[in-house]
């Protein structure tokens, strides 16, 4: 989990980190998101931020990000008894419930109690609570800052539910919030201890800079009752890309044709041999006469001479179905090889990158992260103040370089976008505007805690009940029972 205090360019760094460290689910708190989705291919569940008065941005906001191809079904759980903007819950594989919290300092004590009291640790076989509680527990967690009024209630709540605060057990004294005002331990992970088959691991990633005063909190565990897996499906391999626009160049196109025909030459001869073999095996299906038969015999003689010259020897041992499948695979390989040797492959752009992000910006971001890591390690080892100051200056310089490069990249893309729009037809402009509006529109999807198959069956039963025609019959019966009152003269 991570408090992001509003998301701008930082999401690219966050997604890059969680993908390279094989994290399955990420809770983002204080997203300030009012509608739509974040710019990422990860599946998303939102509790949108609230906005009051004439404010220009929202307050709070929670988001669960689930990595692509996550093997378990994730269902958004809602509490029908109350409307809460400070809690977001999901159910994973119908056995693990995860509650995400953002309890801001301005939240009243009564609302704080209401949010926590809504948690049912018996709702599923495993329940985990995590988030930004903005509650300091002092010596209980090793926090150097004094407690606040919420601490007694939270400690009593833990005792009543027999729940563990894993910050106290695994990372005692390690702050989750760090700024020039001080440090605090306010991002918690809570659960009952008997749901795990082995001791879970909690780590505070204080050496990684993700543009937040809060550190990324990582929780790894293995449950006694593992969530149900989704049905396995065959996943397509990684998509290959080439600079196909280079085929418009005459010399490149000729090079592609030369490579392609060279690659399929032997395959072409094998296909001819296979067809000749099939004609011999099934003469009733291939009736040749007159000039057609003469032409066919000449082609067969030429093919035999070509095969002998090139040392080709073919033996038909496959069924027609297997042969056709193999020819298709080899044709694809021939095309790919010809493209590799002519237009050259193109590196795919990571989907986690925003529209303006490129390899140069990623390089500057990596430099900034390295400077931050060097400064943190120097600080933790309590080395000389002069060296620490120098490393901090290098880090600040790296931050400024990245910010300037990001602004320049945004300006370039905006200028290009404006030029493209001015040169486009009205229909193309409307299509672009429609796609832009669609990005900020949330697509609602019906789900069920027991999985997609149950959700489909429930929806089918509902549609059958509504549109099955039974209501029409009942309506006709009721209309026949209506009597017309006598007319008055």
N, C-alpha and C positions, 0 to 999 in steps of 0.2 A: 504494500500500500504506500501511497505517497500523497501528501498535500501539495497541490500544484499552484494554489493561489491564483487561479486564472491561467489559461493555457494560450500561449502564443507560439513562439518558435521552439519552446522547450519540449513539445510532444515528440518531435523527431528524435531528440536525444533519449527520451524515456523509452520510446518504442525500440530504438536500436539497442538499448541496454537490456531490456527484458527479453528480446529475441535472442541475443547472443548469450544470455545466461539461462535460457530455457525455462522461463517463468510462464506458468499456464494462465493465471488469473491475476489481474491487477485492479485494486481499488484506488480510484482517484477521488480525493476529497477537495472541496472548495474549487470546483471547476468553473463556476460563474456561468455555466452553460444554460441558456434560456430555452433553446429549441434545437432541433436537428441533431446531427451526429458529429463526432470528432473525425478529423481527416486521417483515417487509418483503416486498414483492411480487417482489423480485429473486430469480432462481434461486440456489440455494445448494449448495455442496459443503463438507463439514466433515471435519476431522481433530479429533475431540473431545479435550477436555482430559483429563488423568489426575488421579486423586484417590488419596490415600494415607492410611491410618489413619482417624482420626476427623476429618479435615479437613472444614471446612464448604463449601469451594469447590474447584474444580479448578485444576490448574496447566497453563499453556500453552494450547494450542488454536489451530487455524488454520481460516479460512473464506475461500473464494472466493465473491464475489458477482458474478453476471453479470446485466447489465441486461435488462429485458424486451425482447422482440423482437430480441435479439442475432442477427445474420444468419448466424452460424456454429454448427455443432454442437459441443457441449462434452462431452467424455467424461472421467470420473474414472479416472485411471490409478493402479494399485496395483502395488507391488513384491512378487511372490510369494516372494522369497527372504528377506525380512526384514520384521519388524514395526516400523515407525518411527512415533513420535508427534510427531516434530519436522519432518516434511516432508509436504506435500500437493501432489499433482501432477495437472494436467489436460492434456488434449490437445484442441486447437482445430482443427477442420476437417481432422483427420488429417495436419497438417503442422507445427503449432506446439505444442511442449511447454513448459508453464510450471510450474516447481517453486517452491513457496512454502516458506519456512523460518522456524522460530522455534527458535533455539539458545540456551536460557537460560544465564545465567552458571553455574548449578549443574550443567550437563551436563558429564559427565566428558570428559577430552580424548580418550579412546579412542572414546567414543560420538560425539563431534564429528567425528573422522576417519571413522567408519563412515558417518555421514549424508552427508558430502560425497563420499566415495568411491562412493556408490551412484548418483551422477549420471552418466548416459551422454549426452554431447553429440552422439552419433551416432544416438540413438534415433529422431529425426525430422529433417526438413530444417532446422528452426529450434528452438533450445532457449534459454530465458531463465530465469535463476534470480534470485529476489528474496526479500527478507524481512529479519527482524531477526536478524543474525548475532552480535550482542553481541561483536564483535571489533574492537578499535581498532588501526588500522594506522599511527598517528602521521603522520610526514611524507609517507608515500606518498599519503595522501588529504588532507593538510592539517589533520589532527586535532590540536588543541592539547593533548590528553591523551596520556600515554605509551601505548605498545603493551602488549598483554597476551600471555600465552604462546601464544595461538591464532594470532597474526599470522604467524609464520614458516610455519606449515603452510598457511594460506590463500594467502599470496603464492606459495608453491611450487605449490599446487594450480592457481592461475591461470596460472602459467607452463607447467605440464605440459599443460594443456588449451588453451593459446593463447587464453585468454578475456580480455575487457576488463572492468575495473571502471569502470562509467560514472560513478560518483561522482567518480573521479579526473579523468576527461576533461571532464565537463560541469559539475560543481558543486564544484570543488576548494575545500576549506576551509569549505564550508557545512555546519553541523551538522544532523543529523537528529534528535538528542535534545537537549533543553534543559530544565534545571530549576535550582532554586536551588543544587544541588550542582555545577553546571558543565554543559558541553556535550560532545557526542561525535558521531562519525560512525560509526554502527553499522548503519544500514538501507541495504543495498546492492542494486544492480541489476547483474547479470553476464550476459554473453553473448559469443559469438564475434562479431567485427566484420563478417564477410563475409555475414551473413544479411540485412542491411538494404540496401534499394535507395537509401536516402538516410540522412544522418546523423541518428540518433535524438535526441530532445530529452528531457532529464531536468531536472526542476525540484523544488525543495524549497519547499513552500508554508508558509513560516514566519510569514506574516501572517494565517493563518486559525486560529482557535481551535476545536478539535474535542474538547475535554475530554481531552487526552492530552499527556504530556510529549514524545511523539514528534511530529514534523511529518509531514504527508501528503507522500509521495514520488510524483510523477507522471511516468510514462514514456510518451512518444509515439513511434511508429515506423511504418515501412512496410517490409514484407518483400519480398525478391526473389520468393519463392514464397508467394503469398497463400493463406490457408486456404480450403478449399472452402466455397462458400455453400450454405445450406439452400435447398430448393425454395421459390420465392416463393409467397406466399399473400395473398389479399385480406384486409387488416386492417380490422376494423370501426371506424367513426368514433367519436369521443368520445361517451360516453353523456350524454344530457341528463336533468336532474332537475327536478322541480317540487314545490312544497308541496301534494301531492295531498290531505292531510288537510283542507285548507280547503274541499274540495268538500262536506264535511258541513255547511258553513254555507249556509243557504238562499239568501241573496242572491248569494253567490259562485257557487253552482251555477247559478242562473238566468242570471247573467252569462256563465258558460261556455257554456250552451246557446244563448243569444242569439248569441254570437260564432261558435260552431261552425256553426249553421244559416245565418248570414250568409255564412260562408266557403264553404260547400258549395252555396249556392243556384245559382250559375251552373253548377257541375259537375253538380248534379242534373239541371238542364235539358238539359245536353249528353248525359248518359246516356240520358235519355228520347228525345232526337232520334236517338241512335245506335241504340237498340232499334227505333224506328219505321223507320229506314232498313234495318235487317236484316230486318224483317218484309216490306218491299217487295221486297227482293232475294231472299228465300227464302220465298215464300208457302206452299210445301208443308210447311215446318217450323212455321208459325204458322197453324193452322186456327182461325178464329173464326166463330161463328155465333150467331144469335139475339140475346139480351140482351147477351151478352159482346161481340159485334161493335158493337152500338149504344153500349155503355159505352166501348169503345175509341175510337170515332170522336169522342165527346164530349170525352174526355181529350186527344186529339190536337188538337182545335180550341182547347181551353183553353190547352194548352202553346204553340201557335202565337201566341195572343194575348199570353201572358206574355213570350215571346221578343221579339215586336215592341215591346211596351211598354218593355222594358228594353234594347232595342238589341242583343239577342243574335243573332248569326249563326253558324251551325254548318255545317261542311262535313266530311264523312267522308272522310278521306284515309289513315287508318291501318287496319291489319289488326286483327281482334278481339283478338289476343294483345297487340299493342302498345298498343291502346286500354286494355285491362284493366290493363296494367302502369302506364300513365300515371295512370289513375284511382286506383290504389293509392298512388302517390307523392303525388298531390295531396291525397288524403284524410289522409295522415300529416301533410302540411304544414298542412292545415286544423286538425287536432287540436292540433298544436304551437302554432300561432298563437292558437287559442282559450285554451289553457293559459297562454301568455305574458301574455295580456290579462286573465286572471281570477285564477288562483291564484298567478301570478308564478313565474319560474324560481328554482331553488335551486342554489347553488354546491356542486359536488361536494367531498366531503372527500378530501384527498390520502391515498392508500393508504399512504404512507410514515409518516403520523402514527400514533403509538400511541393507545390507546383514550382516554387522558386529554388528549391534545394538542389545542389549539384555536388560533384566530387570535390570541387575547390572548397565549398562551404563545409563539407564533411571533414576535410583535412584541417581547416581552421578550428572546427569543433574538437577534433582529436587533440590538437595542440593545446587548446584551452583546458581540456580534461587532464592532460599530462601535467600542465603547470599547477593545476589545483591539487592533484595527487602528490606532487613533490612538496608543495607547501604544507599540506596536511601531515605528511609523514615527518617532515622536519619539525613541525609544531608538536607532534605527539612525542617525539624523542627529546624534546626540551633542549634543542641545540641553541647556538648563539642567536641573539635577537637580530643582529645585523644580517645574518644569512636568511632568517625568516622574513625580514622586511624586504630583502631583495627578491625572494621567491614570490612574495605577495605582489610586488610591483610587476613581475613578469606575468603573473596570473591576471592582474588588472589590464595589462596591455593586451594580452590574448583575448580577454573579454571584449575590449574596445574594437580590436581588429575584426572579430567575428560579427559584432553589431553593425559596424560600418559595411562589411561585405554583404550582410543580410539586407540592409536598407538599399544598397546599390542593386542587388539582384531583384528585389521587389520592384524598384523603379524601372529596371529594364523590362521586366515581364509586363508591367502595367502599360508602359509605352507601346510595347509590341501588341498587347491586347487591344489598345485603343486604335492603333493603325489597322489591325486586322478587321475590327468592327466597322471602321469607316470605309474600308474597301469591300465589304460584304453586302450582299443583297438584303432586303428587309426580311425575307423569309429566314435567311441564315442567322440574322441578328435575333429574331424571335426564338429560334431554336436554341441559341446560346443562352438567352435569358431564361428560357424554360428549364434548361439543365441546371443553371445556377440556382434557381428557386427550388428545384427538386432536391438539391444537396441539403437544403435546410428544412426539408419536410420529413417528418418521422413516419415511417411505414409501420403501422400497427399489425401485429401478427398474433393470432390466437395460439396459446400454448397450454400444456397440461403438465402437472408435476410428474406424471407417470410416463411421459415421453411423447414423441411426435405421432406414433401410431394411435395411441389413445386419444390424442387431441383431434386427429383426423376423424376417428369414429364418433367422437362426441359432436363434432361440427356436422358430420353427415346426418346423425340422428336429429339434430336441431333443424337442419334444412329440410329433412323429410317431414318433420312435424309441421313446419311452417308451410311448405309448398306441396305437401302430399295430397291435398284435395279434401282432407277430412273437414277442414274448417268451412269449405264451400257447402258441403252437405248440411252441416249444422246451421249455417246461415240461411239456407233455403227452408229448413224445417221451422226456424224461428219466424221467418217472413210469412210463412203460410198461416201461422197462428195469430198474426196481427189482424184484428177486425177493424173495419172502417166504421167510425161512429155515424149514426143517422144524420142526414142533413137537416138543418133547421130552416124553416120558411118564415 
